[in-house]
Amino acid sequence: MNSSILFLAAGLTTLAASFVIWRDALHRRGVPGLQSANPITAFLAVAIGLNIWAIHLMDSFTANGINFTLATGVAVATVLVQGIYMVGIMRHGIRGLGLFLLPATVLPLLLIPILPEAHTPNWVHTSSPLETGHLLISLLAYAVLTLAAFHALMQIMLDRALKKKRLTTLIQALPSLFDIERHMMAQVKIATVLIALSVLSGLSWQWVEYQHFAILNHKVLLALFSLGILILLLIKRHRSDWPTRIVSRTVIGAYLLLMLAYFGVNLIKSWIY
């Protein structure tokens, strides 16, 4: 079976999960206790399975290393995001995150088959366990920070709604500001550690492979900027120096930098050239 068909099927299955969670939020007035995670978990399990099958058909994993195209990178990142979210809803139930996260993961799955030069071999080719580990840690860091960014988005929406006293059905489906911030900061801490490990493993691989550090390139610099912003955020939040609105916007800013470092520049180059 063609991998493009599997990515399309995974996107449509995720869309079905999105429909279920939005239906429950709108028809049941967003009461978390009345929402069942079982249908959403089932849809996500199918979508993740289809995604992994598609990745397998692209011959990404070989005896000599990993051949990562743009399509493979986007697909693996989507699998990680959906997998972490699925574990979360199995442990904690529906908390409103899926209202935004699930529709957002539909888009990359539907776009993968038409990404420019997405399936060109050796977009990234790993030749050592250290490089492979660096790549996988980087994608995991991106997935965790993605969840934190969506929590930041919910925090902004809920904060504005409470200030304007406009508690719509959608706003009522969201968790409390306390729960949003608690999950977001936990994810920020994990992402910070993973990004730091990603940078260190990348520099270690460069030294082992080339006997020098290639720091002055867009990926390293953008990742370092993102890491620095997250470290500053954690320090400021620990000291209670920054209000909620600045924290949430800082998380989104750090996420955009990391996304540009991992995918954005290569995607732009693909469109231009």
N, C-alpha and C positions, 0 to 999 in steps of 0.2 A: 504494500500500500504506500502511496506517495505521502511524504512527510507533510506537505502543504495541506493535504486533506485532513490529516490528524491534528495539525495546529488549528485549522478551521473548526473541527469538531470540538476540540478543547475549549476554544473561545465561545462557541455556542453553548456548551455545557456550563461554563462559568457564567454566561449570560442568564441561563436558567436559574442558577443559584442566586444571582443578583435579583431576579424577578421574585423569588421566594422571600428573600429577606426584606425587600421593599414592600411586598404585599402584606407581610406580617406587621411591619412597622406602621403602615397606613391604616390597615383594617383593625388592628388591635391596639391602636393608640400608643404604640411604642413601648408597651409594658414589657421589660426584659423577661420577667418570670413566665410570661405566656408564650414566648417564642421558643420553638423547638429547634435544636441544632441538628437533628438527625437528617432531614432532607438536604440541608446545606452541606453537611459533612459528606453525604453520599455523592452529591453533584461534584464537590471539590475533589473527592477521591478519584472519580472517573476522569475529571479534567486533568488532574496531575498524572494519572496513568497514561492518558493519551499523549500528554506533553512529553513524558519520558520515552514513550514508544517512538515518537517523532524524532526526538534527539538521537535515539539509538539508530534509527534508519539513516541518519546523516553521517554515520561512521565517525562520530566525534572522538570516540575513545579507541585508541589503537595500542599495539604493543610498544610503539616508540614514543608514545606520549598522547597529548590531547590536541586535536585539531579544532580550534574554536573559531567559528565564523561569527559575524555580527548576529546572525539568526540564533546560533547556539548560545551565545552569551545572553541574549534577551530571553530565550526560552528557559535557560537554567535559572536566571534571576527570578523569572515569573514562578517557576516551580518552587523555589525557596520561599518566596513571599507567600504563596498560597499554602505551602506546607506549614509554615510557622503559624499562619492565621488559623488553619484547620486544627492544629494542636491547641491553640488558644481557645477556640470555641468548644472543643471537647472538654477542656478543663474548667473553663469559666462561663460557658454559655455565650449567647449573642449579646454583645456590648455596644452595638452601633457602628463599630469600625467597618464591618462588611458593607454598610450602605454606600460607602465611598470606595473602599479598597477593591471589592469584587468587580464593579463596573470598570475601574481603572485597569485591572488585569485582563479584561476582555480585549481592550484595544491592541496591546502588543501581540497577543496571540493571533488576532486577525490580520495584523500588518506584517508579521514575520515573512510570509511568502513573497511579499512585494518590496521588501527592504532593498535599497540599492546595493548591489554587490554582496548581498547578505550571505549567499551560499558559496562565495569564492573560497576555495581551500586555503588553509594556512593564513587566514586573517590574523590569528594568533596560534602559534604552534609551540607547545611545551616540549622540552627535550630532557627535563630532569625532574625528579620528585620535588625538589625545592621550588622550581618554577610552577609546577602543577599545584603544590600546596599554596603558593602565593596567589595564584589565580582563583582557587576555590575560596580562600579566606576573603579575598576581595569581593567576590560575589555574595558571600554570606553577610559581610559588613553592609553591602548595598541593600540587601534584602531587609536587614534589621532596621537600618536607617529609613527605609521606605515606610515601614510601619510607624516609626516615630514621627515622620513627616505627616502622615495621615492623622495621627493623634493631634499633632499641632494644628492641622486644618480644622479638626473638630473643636479644638479649644478656642480658636478664633471665632468660629461660628457661634458657639454656645455663649462665649463672653459677650459678644455683640448683642445676641438675642436677649440675654438677661438684662443688659443695660437698657435696651429699648423696650423691655417687657413684652416681647413678641414671642410667646411660647407656642410655635406651630407644632403640628403633629410630628414633623421631622425633628425638630429640636427636642421634643419630649422623648423621642426614640434614642437620643444620645445619653451616654452615661453622665454622671456628675463631673464637674470640673476637677474635683479631687481625684476621682478615679482616672480621668483622662491624663492628668498631669503625672500621677503615680506611674502609670504604664509608660507614658512617654519618656519620663526621666530614666526609668529602668532600661528602656530600649536605647536611649542615648548613651548610657554608660556602657552597655554591651557593644554598641556600634563603635564607640571611641576606642575600646580595647581592640576590637577586630581591625579597625583601620590602622591603628598603631602596629599591630602584628603584620598587617598587609604591607605597610611601608618597610618595616624591618626585614621581612622575608624577601621583599623585592630587592632591597639594597644588598642583602646577603647573596641572593642569586646573581646579581650583577657582578659582585666582587668575585664570586667563585667562577663565574663563566667568563668574565672579561677583565678581571683584575682592576677595575675602576668603577666609580659610581656615576651613573648618568642621571644626576639630580635635575639638571636644567632641561626638563622636557615637560610637556603639558600635563601628562598623567601624574607624575610625581608631584609637581608644584600644586596642582589643583587638589590632589589628595592631602598634601601637607596643609594647604589653606583650610580645607574642610576639617582636618584633625585639629588644627589650632583653634578654629572657631568653637568646636565642640568642647575642647578643654577649657577655653575661656568661659563658655556657657556653664559648665559644671562648677567652676570656681565661683562665678558670680551668683549662681543659684544657691550654692552652699552658704554663701554669705548673705543671701536674701537681698542682693543689690539690684537685681533686675525684676521688673514686674512681669506678670504673666504674658502680656501682649508682646513684649520684647523677646521673651524666651521662645515662644511659639514661632515667631518670625525668624529667629536665629536658627532654629532647627530646620525650617524650610530652606533657608539660605544655604546651610551646610549641605543639605541633601542635594540641592541643585548643583552645587559645585562638584559633589562626588559623582552625580549622574553625568555631568559634562566630562569629568575626568575619565570615566569608564566607557561611555557610549557616545556622548555628544560630538566630540571632536572627530572621531572616526566616521560617524554618520554624516557629518557636514562634509568631510573630505570625499566621502563616497558620492554625495550629491553633486559636488563641484567637479570632480574628476571622472 
